[in-house]
Amino acid sequence: MPEPRQNRPLATMLAHLTLLGAAALPLMALAIWFFWDQLAPHAVGNLQYAFDVTNIGVGARLSGFTLSLAGAVIQAYGLLGLRQTFLEAAEGRSLSARAVKGFRRFAWVTLAMVFVGIIQHTGLIVILSLSEPGREGTLSFQFGTNEIKALYIGALLVFVAHVFAEGKQAKEENEAFL
């Protein structure tokens, strides 16, 4: 097993990347909805409907922005927990309470984002359809292969977080015994 100091550069780099990701998510939501005319075709490309995005009004943009920002903030919260895990690992405390708590938070947020993503997808379809004459009130609920895969990945991370916590507990018991 490598020494904790050997993992420090990787853990430090991952901590910086997760901080960058946590900051970028809300900024990307902001950019998409405030520079709608330039970015909308890319933002709505995976919604399975061809919407005329030029008709979207200010109210719909604010609703879409709020919905997108909520998901981005939740994801950023999870990434900041993961960042704490990386920072602890960089200091040689991979099984500290803060490291375990941070990873557990990231795992639960990852699992929750499956359902948040479904809600966001459905909400965006409704928002965009209400802005398009002739297609008002389109509702689309999506739960397919990608969502099932994300659900299993989230469940796996939650399981790993529990194993991580058990490892921390075993480490503490061993230290108390010695």
DOVODO-321975 format. One record per residue (C-alpha): x, z, y; residue in one letter; residue number from 0. Coordinates in Angstrom, 3 decimals. Example, Ala and Ser with C-alpha at 12.3 -4.5 7.8 and 13.67 -1.06 7.14 Angstrom:
<rs>
@X->12.300&Z->7.800&Y->-4.500&code->a&pos->0
@X->13.670&Z->7.140&Y->-1.060&code->s&pos->1
</rs>
This chain:
<rs>
@X->0.000&Z->0.000&Y->0.000&code->m&pos->0
@X->1.447&Z->-0.935&Y->3.396&code->p&pos->1
@X->2.427&Z->1.762&Y->5.827&code->e&pos->2
@X->-0.073&Z->2.353&Y->8.677&code->p&pos->3
@X->2.451&Z->1.107&Y->11.241&code->r&pos->4
@X->2.711&Z->-2.255&Y->9.433&code->q&pos->5
@X->-1.006&Z->-2.795&Y->10.046&code->n&pos->6
@X->-0.755&Z->-1.892&Y->13.720&code->r&pos->7
@X->-0.193&Z->-5.415&Y->15.140&code->p&pos->8
@X->-3.120&Z->-6.865&Y->13.188&code->l&pos->9
@X->-5.425&Z->-3.952&Y->14.004&code->a&pos->10
@X->-4.465&Z->-4.121&Y->17.694&code->t&pos->11
@X->-5.088&Z->-7.871&Y->17.818&code->m&pos->12
@X->-8.474&Z->-7.441&Y->16.105&code->l&pos->13
@X->-9.398&Z->-4.687&Y->18.565&code->a&pos->14
@X->-8.675&Z->-7.066&Y->21.461&code->h&pos->15
@X->-10.651&Z->-9.880&Y->19.825&code->l&pos->16
@X->-13.689&Z->-7.678&Y->19.228&code->t&pos->17
@X->-13.586&Z->-6.514&Y->22.857&code->l&pos->18
@X->-13.438&Z->-10.150&Y->23.954&code->l&pos->19
@X->-16.376&Z->-10.979&Y->21.683&code->g&pos->20
@X->-18.408&Z->-8.019&Y->22.934&code->a&pos->21
@X->-17.889&Z->-9.162&Y->26.531&code->a&pos->22
@X->-18.451&Z->-12.850&Y->25.773&code->a&pos->23
@X->-21.836&Z->-12.487&Y->24.058&code->l&pos->24
@X->-23.827&Z->-11.291&Y->27.109&code->p&pos->25
@X->-21.894&Z->-13.682&Y->29.373&code->l&pos->26
@X->-22.806&Z->-16.617&Y->27.132&code->m&pos->27
@X->-26.488&Z->-15.618&Y->27.235&code->a&pos->28
@X->-26.258&Z->-15.467&Y->31.020&code->l&pos->29
@X->-24.517&Z->-18.847&Y->31.239&code->a&pos->30
@X->-27.029&Z->-20.618&Y->28.974&code->i&pos->31
@X->-30.077&Z->-19.487&Y->30.902&code->w&pos->32
@X->-28.648&Z->-19.721&Y->34.414&code->f&pos->33
@X->-27.017&Z->-23.120&Y->33.837&code->f&pos->34
@X->-29.973&Z->-24.300&Y->31.806&code->w&pos->35
@X->-29.934&Z->-27.938&Y->32.855&code->d&pos->36
@X->-26.362&Z->-28.427&Y->31.634&code->q&pos->37
@X->-26.395&Z->-26.179&Y->28.545&code->l&pos->38
@X->-29.992&Z->-26.355&Y->27.261&code->a&pos->39
@X->-29.511&Z->-29.326&Y->24.922&code->p&pos->40
@X->-26.761&Z->-27.417&Y->23.108&code->h&pos->41
@X->-28.617&Z->-24.091&Y->23.173&code->a&pos->42
@X->-31.867&Z->-25.367&Y->21.652&code->v&pos->43
@X->-30.314&Z->-27.790&Y->19.188&code->g&pos->44
@X->-30.872&Z->-25.522&Y->16.185&code->n&pos->45
@X->-34.529&Z->-24.644&Y->16.826&code->l&pos->46
@X->-35.871&Z->-27.470&Y->14.583&code->q&pos->47
@X->-38.086&Z->-28.850&Y->17.352&code->y&pos->48
@X->-37.338&Z->-31.441&Y->20.011&code->a&pos->49
@X->-38.431&Z->-29.786&Y->23.229&code->f&pos->50
@X->-38.358&Z->-31.357&Y->26.650&code->d&pos->51
@X->-36.249&Z->-28.616&Y->28.201&code->v&pos->52
@X->-36.557&Z->-30.060&Y->31.703&code->t&pos->53
@X->-40.069&Z->-28.570&Y->32.109&code->n&pos->54
@X->-39.084&Z->-24.958&Y->31.646&code->i&pos->55
@X->-39.960&Z->-22.814&Y->34.653&code->g&pos->56
@X->-38.379&Z->-19.738&Y->36.171&code->v&pos->57
@X->-40.630&Z->-17.312&Y->34.287&code->g&pos->58
@X->-39.821&Z->-18.928&Y->30.958&code->a&pos->59
@X->-36.117&Z->-18.915&Y->31.799&code->r&pos->60
@X->-36.227&Z->-15.218&Y->32.608&code->l&pos->61
@X->-38.156&Z->-14.505&Y->29.395&code->s&pos->62
@X->-35.679&Z->-16.524&Y->27.352&code->g&pos->63
@X->-32.742&Z->-14.883&Y->29.080&code->f&pos->64
@X->-34.155&Z->-11.404&Y->28.403&code->t&pos->65
@X->-34.710&Z->-12.228&Y->24.748&code->l&pos->66
@X->-31.231&Z->-13.720&Y->24.373&code->s&pos->67
@X->-29.564&Z->-10.909&Y->26.289&code->l&pos->68
@X->-31.210&Z->-8.256&Y->24.111&code->a&pos->69
@X->-29.678&Z->-9.755&Y->20.979&code->g&pos->70
@X->-26.308&Z->-10.214&Y->22.673&code->a&pos->71
@X->-26.228&Z->-6.589&Y->23.815&code->v&pos->72
@X->-27.127&Z->-5.326&Y->20.344&code->i&pos->73
@X->-24.352&Z->-7.443&Y->18.823&code->q&pos->74
@X->-21.886&Z->-6.274&Y->21.486&code->a&pos->75
@X->-22.769&Z->-2.665&Y->20.650&code->y&pos->76
@X->-21.899&Z->-3.328&Y->17.009&code->g&pos->77
@X->-18.648&Z->-5.069&Y->17.923&code->l&pos->78
@X->-17.592&Z->-2.125&Y->20.081&code->l&pos->79
@X->-18.048&Z->0.111&Y->17.032&code->g&pos->80
@X->-15.870&Z->-2.225&Y->15.000&code->l&pos->81
@X->-13.314&Z->-2.192&Y->17.818&code->r&pos->82
@X->-13.128&Z->1.588&Y->17.523&code->q&pos->83
@X->-12.364&Z->1.181&Y->13.822&code->t&pos->84
@X->-9.520&Z->-1.211&Y->14.619&code->f&pos->85
@X->-8.125&Z->1.075&Y->17.341&code->l&pos->86
@X->-8.108&Z->4.021&Y->14.955&code->e&pos->87
@X->-6.390&Z->1.914&Y->12.283&code->a&pos->88
@X->-3.753&Z->0.837&Y->14.810&code->a&pos->89
@X->-2.934&Z->4.512&Y->15.347&code->e&pos->90
@X->-2.669&Z->5.152&Y->11.604&code->g&pos->91
@X->-6.059&Z->6.875&Y->11.341&code->r&pos->92
@X->-7.940&Z->4.367&Y->9.198&code->s&pos->93
@X->-10.130&Z->7.056&Y->7.630&code->l&pos->94
@X->-10.823&Z->9.116&Y->10.742&code->s&pos->95
@X->-14.364&Z->10.114&Y->11.619&code->a&pos->96
@X->-14.313&Z->7.701&Y->14.586&code->r&pos->97
@X->-13.153&Z->4.810&Y->12.391&code->a&pos->98
@X->-15.856&Z->5.443&Y->9.804&code->v&pos->99
@X->-18.554&Z->5.921&Y->12.449&code->k&pos->100
@X->-17.525&Z->2.721&Y->14.237&code->g&pos->101
@X->-17.581&Z->0.646&Y->11.069&code->f&pos->102
@X->-20.902&Z->2.142&Y->9.998&code->r&pos->103
@X->-22.395&Z->1.228&Y->13.383&code->r&pos->104
@X->-21.099&Z->-2.344&Y->13.063&code->f&pos->105
@X->-22.512&Z->-2.641&Y->9.533&code->a&pos->106
@X->-25.996&Z->-1.439&Y->10.494&code->w&pos->107
@X->-26.064&Z->-3.662&Y->13.576&code->v&pos->108
@X->-25.048&Z->-6.644&Y->11.436&code->t&pos->109
@X->-27.930&Z->-5.918&Y->9.086&code->l&pos->110
@X->-30.370&Z->-5.374&Y->11.961&code->a&pos->111
@X->-29.327&Z->-8.653&Y->13.577&code->m&pos->112
@X->-30.902&Z->-10.562&Y->10.681&code->v&pos->113
@X->-34.305&Z->-9.359&Y->11.830&code->f&pos->114
@X->-33.458&Z->-9.543&Y->15.535&code->v&pos->115
@X->-32.383&Z->-13.155&Y->14.984&code->g&pos->116
@X->-35.711&Z->-13.998&Y->13.357&code->i&pos->117
@X->-37.554&Z->-12.434&Y->16.290&code->i&pos->118
@X->-35.345&Z->-14.262&Y->18.794&code->q&pos->119
@X->-35.843&Z->-17.612&Y->17.066&code->h&pos->120
@X->-39.608&Z->-17.147&Y->16.961&code->t&pos->121
@X->-39.728&Z->-15.955&Y->20.582&code->g&pos->122
@X->-37.658&Z->-18.868&Y->21.855&code->l&pos->123
@X->-39.931&Z->-21.362&Y->20.081&code->i&pos->124
@X->-42.957&Z->-19.759&Y->21.750&code->v&pos->125
@X->-41.301&Z->-19.647&Y->25.185&code->i&pos->126
@X->-40.197&Z->-23.281&Y->25.029&code->l&pos->127
@X->-43.504&Z->-24.504&Y->23.616&code->s&pos->128
@X->-45.482&Z->-22.811&Y->26.387&code->l&pos->129
@X->-43.424&Z->-24.782&Y->28.900&code->s&pos->130
@X->-44.129&Z->-28.156&Y->27.316&code->e&pos->131
@X->-47.473&Z->-29.850&Y->27.918&code->p&pos->132
@X->-49.220&Z->-30.819&Y->24.703&code->g&pos->133
@X->-47.258&Z->-28.376&Y->22.528&code->r&pos->134
@X->-48.382&Z->-25.097&Y->24.024&code->e&pos->135
@X->-48.358&Z->-22.172&Y->21.645&code->g&pos->136
@X->-46.141&Z->-23.547&Y->18.880&code->t&pos->137
@X->-45.131&Z->-20.753&Y->16.561&code->l&pos->138
@X->-42.326&Z->-21.013&Y->14.048&code->s&pos->139
@X->-41.136&Z->-18.242&Y->11.793&code->f&pos->140
@X->-37.896&Z->-18.952&Y->9.948&code->q&pos->141
@X->-36.555&Z->-17.101&Y->6.931&code->f&pos->142
@X->-34.365&Z->-19.416&Y->4.932&code->g&pos->143
@X->-30.992&Z->-19.678&Y->3.286&code->t&pos->144
@X->-29.018&Z->-18.662&Y->6.381&code->n&pos->145
@X->-31.131&Z->-15.552&Y->6.921&code->e&pos->146
@X->-30.898&Z->-14.568&Y->3.258&code->i&pos->147
@X->-27.123&Z->-15.024&Y->3.355&code->k&pos->148
@X->-26.896&Z->-12.904&Y->6.535&code->a&pos->149
@X->-29.122&Z->-10.268&Y->4.920&code->l&pos->150
@X->-26.794&Z->-9.983&Y->1.928&code->y&pos->151
@X->-23.701&Z->-9.877&Y->4.149&code->i&pos->152
@X->-25.310&Z->-7.127&Y->6.239&code->g&pos->153
@X->-26.260&Z->-5.181&Y->3.109&code->a&pos->154
@X->-22.708&Z->-5.580&Y->1.774&code->l&pos->155
@X->-21.246&Z->-4.239&Y->5.030&code->l&pos->156
@X->-23.595&Z->-1.240&Y->4.946&code->v&pos->157
@X->-22.502&Z->-0.560&Y->1.367&code->f&pos->158
@X->-18.815&Z->-0.858&Y->2.326&code->v&pos->159
@X->-19.438&Z->1.523&Y->5.231&code->a&pos->160
@X->-20.815&Z->4.102&Y->2.796&code->h&pos->161
@X->-17.810&Z->3.631&Y->0.494&code->v&pos->162
@X->-15.576&Z->4.003&Y->3.553&code->f&pos->163
@X->-17.307&Z->7.306&Y->4.368&code->a&pos->164
@X->-16.854&Z->8.508&Y->0.783&code->e&pos->165
@X->-13.144&Z->7.659&Y->1.021&code->g&pos->166
@X->-12.903&Z->9.706&Y->4.208&code->k&pos->167
@X->-14.621&Z->12.629&Y->2.511&code->q&pos->168
@X->-12.314&Z->12.413&Y->-0.533&code->a&pos->169
@X->-9.282&Z->12.304&Y->1.764&code->k&pos->170
@X->-10.475&Z->15.444&Y->3.581&code->e&pos->171
@X->-11.116&Z->17.235&Y->0.278&code->e&pos->172
@X->-7.630&Z->16.319&Y->-0.969&code->n&pos->173
@X->-6.038&Z->17.535&Y->2.260&code->e&pos->174
@X->-7.980&Z->20.800&Y->2.058&code->a&pos->175
@X->-6.893&Z->21.296&Y->-1.547&code->f&pos->176
@X->-3.204&Z->20.860&Y->-0.718&code->l&pos->177
</rs>
